[in-house]
Amino acid sequence: MSADTGPAEYVAEFIDGPLEGEFEHRVLVGGKAESRVGMMAAVDGLESLFWYDAVDERQVNGQLRVRFRFDADDSDPVEFDEDDND
């Protein structure tokens, strides 16, 4: 990919919820990062769907990074202990 077209992917940072502290490389859609992503994860052996909304984006060393906040109301219910997520 040439420098003129920019990156074809970005790094999603999950800042809270069950995926707090996780990072994922994602593909840009239409040249932009998604404003909302659904993530599947196993919690206590059960797969759950968690929704995250973009809160901001920035460039870090020439790479786009987007921070996502957990949307508990639209996500599958799960017992989430903030103290257990260290």
Secondary structure by P-SEA (a helix, b strand, c coil): ccccccccbbbbbbcccccccbbbbbbbcccccccbbbbbbbcccbbbbbbbbbccccccccbbbbbbbbcccccccccccccccc
